[in-house]
Amino acid sequence: MHLSEITHPNQLHGLSITQLKQIARQIREKHLETVATSGGHLGPGLGVVELTLGLYQTLDLDHDKVIWDVGHQAYPHKLITGRYDRFHTLRQKGGVAGYLKRCESRFDHFGAGHASTSISAALGMALARDRQGETYKVAAVIGDGALTGGMALEAINHAGHLPKTNLLVVLNDNEMSISPNVGAIPRYLNKMRLSPPLQFLTDNLEEQFKNLPFVGDSLTPELSRIKEGMKRLAVPKVGAVFEELGFTYMGPVDGHNLEELIATFTAAHKHPGPVLVHVATTKGKGYAIAEADQVGYHAQNPFNLATGKAAPASKPKPPAYAKVFAHTLTKLAEDNPKIIGITAAMATGTGLDKLQQKLPDQYIDVGIAEQHAVTLAAGMACEGLRPVCAIYSTFLQRAFDQIIHDVCIQNLPVFFCLDRAGIVGADGPTHQGAYDIAYLRCIPNMVVMAPKDEAELQRMLVTGVQHSGPIAMRYPRGNGYGVPLMEEGWEPLPIGKAEILRQGDDILLLGYGAMVYPAMQAAEILGEHGIEATVVNARFAKPLDQELILPIARRMRRVVTLEEGCIMGGFGSAVVESLMDHEVMVPVTRLGIPDLLVDHATPEQAYATLGLTPPQIAERILQLVQPQPVAVS
Ligand SMILES: Cc1ncc(C[n+]2csc(CCOP(=O)(O)OP(=O)(O)O)c2C)c(N)n1
C-alpha cells in the first residue's frame, strides 16, 4: 500500500511492520518535499512518524481521539487522515493549515497552536465520555517542551487524581523544545532515558546475540522484551515521579522502533486509569541535516533538500526587527548589569540567543512558561533589577492576570517586548498578534508603545529600560525598512508624545506602529486626488498624546486611525474614547483587524484581505470623503 491510498487512519490496521516502515518512509519523503517547497515545521514531524503510526495502528480512529499538543508535529497525522492530496498547499492561503483546526478534519479533535493544552483538553473529553456512558479512548500527545508549561502540569495534577478515568498521555521526549529544553523536569526525563552503563549492557546483549544464525541484524521481539526486562531491573525507579502522581508509567520506549511502540501502546490501552507512555524520539529523524541542527530545522523557510540551505534572497533585506531588538538590548545590557532578558522558550525567535551568547548571566529561558516569566520578572523588579520580558504578542496572552496582578497593580518596572505583533502570516489565527493593544491598554499603570520603524525601536528600547513602571513595546514580525541605525547614544522618547510626519488640512491619519509608513504612503495617494492629510505617528497608544491630537482633530473633516491589531478596544478605540471625552465631534474611521479570525496566508495576502495595503487604505478613505455621484434614475 502507498501512503497516497490512505484516506482513513484505520487503513493502517493489519499492516505488517515492513509495510508500516514503507509508509513511514513515504511520510518522511512527502513531509520533507513539502516543507522544502513551502516552508514550515520540519524536525518535530519527522521525529513522530513511527509514534504516529504505532499509536494509530492500536486505535480505532472512527471512535478514539488523539489530541496533539501545539500541532506543529502533526504533519504525519495530517498525511494519514485524508490530506495527502492537498498537502502541497501547506500553510498557503486556502490550503492545509500548519497547526490543527477542528474545521479542517474530523480527525483534528482539538484545535491548537499554543503549547501545553493537550492534556487538559483530552481529560475534558475523557470526563465527558464517562459521563455520557461512552467508551472511546482518548490520548494526548505532548512534547517534553510543552510539558514544561504550567497548564500541562495542572492537567497532570488533575488526571493523576482520577484513577477511574481512562486517559493516555504520550510523552514525546526528544530532549528539545525549540532550543534545548530547560529545567528540572526535562533533566528528570533525561535521567530516565537509558543510563550509560545500561546502554552498554543492552548494546552488548544485542552484539552477542547478533552472531547467532537465527537473530540476524536486528533485535527480535523476544530479545526486545528481554532487553526491556533488564532495563526495568537495572533502573527500578524509572517513572517514579509519574507513578507517585497517580499515573501508570511505561517506557522509555524507543520512539523509532515500531514493534516496541505497538507493544507498549497495546499494553497501555489495557491499563485502567491515567497512563503515561514515555517515548524517546529524535527530532528531525531520517533527515541527517535536521538531526544535526535540531534548533535550525525546528522550522524552516523553503530550502534545498540536498544541501539543507535556504534559497538565497534575490536582494539583501533590511535587518529583522527581532535582530535589531536583540542587538540593541545586548548593547544596553552590557552597560547596565541590572538588565535581564527573559524568554519563554523562544530564544532564537526573539533574538535573545544573542544576549545569551554575549551575556549569559543576564539571560534566562524559563521554558514554555509565559505566566511564570512575567511573575518572575515582577519579583526581580521588586529587588531593583530591570527585567525585559521578550515574549511574542500571541503568547503573552497566557499571562494576562500576571501582568495585571503581579506587575501593574504593584506598578513594577517590567518591560514587555512583544515581537510578532500584528499579522504573522503562515502560522494563522492562533499566532496573529492581534489583541495586545486591547489587552494591555486597559490596565492601569501600563504604558503601551509601538515604533514606526527599527530605528524608533532602538529609542523605545532605551525608553523602556529607563521607565519606572510597567511598559510594553510591540513590533512586527519580519524586516524593518532599512533606515539608519545607531550603535550607541540613543535618546529616550518622552512618554506619551507623538510626532507629526506630514501636514495637510483635510483629514488626520493617526498611524500606530507598523501602520505609520502605510499611512504615509496612503497620504501621498490621497494627495494625488486632492485630499491633503496630516499624518501623525502616535508612538503611544497609552498615554495618548491628547495635547497634540485633539486640536488637530478639531480642524479636520475626518480622523482615520490605522493599526495592525484588533479594532475593538485597540488604538483607534483609544482615540475615539479620547475624542468623545473631550467632545471633539469629528467623524472617525478605524482601520485595523475587524472582529474576525485572520487565516493563514502570506502577510501580503492577509493585508490585502483586510484592506490594509496603502492603495486600499487610500481607496477606503476616498470613498468616505469624496462626495459620491448621485444616481440619476
Ligand atoms: C504558549 C506557547 N509558547 C510558545 C510556543 C512556541 N513553540 C512552538 S513549538 C515549541 C517547542 C515545543 O517543544 P516540544 O513540546 O518538546 O515539541 P518539539 O518541537 O520538540 O517536538 C515552542 C516553544 C507555543 N507554541 N505556545
The ligand as a Gaussian input file, in Angstrom:
#p B3LYP/6-31G(d) Opt

LIG

1 1
 C        2.301000      29.062000      24.815000
 C        3.325000      28.850000      23.747000
 N        4.571000      29.366000      23.901000
 C        5.499000      29.180000      22.937000
 C        5.200000      28.472000      21.809000
 C        6.228000      28.344000      20.686000
 N        6.599000      26.933000      20.478000
 C        6.097000      26.195000      19.485000
 S        6.685000      24.653000      19.461000
 C        7.668000      24.957000      20.799000
 C        8.547000      23.875000      21.336000
 C        7.750000      22.710000      21.779000
 O        8.618000      21.725000      22.254000
 P        8.086000      20.256000      22.400000
 O        6.743000      20.253000      23.017000
 O        9.127000      19.450000      23.067000
 O        7.893000      19.768000      20.922000
 P        9.026000      19.540000      19.797000
 O        9.043000      20.787000      18.971000
 O       10.326000      19.306000      20.461000
 O        8.542000      18.378000      19.025000
 C        7.524000      26.265000      21.236000
 C        8.254000      26.863000      22.351000
 C        3.889000      27.970000      21.684000
 N        3.500000      27.296000      20.596000
 N        2.992000      28.163000      22.664000

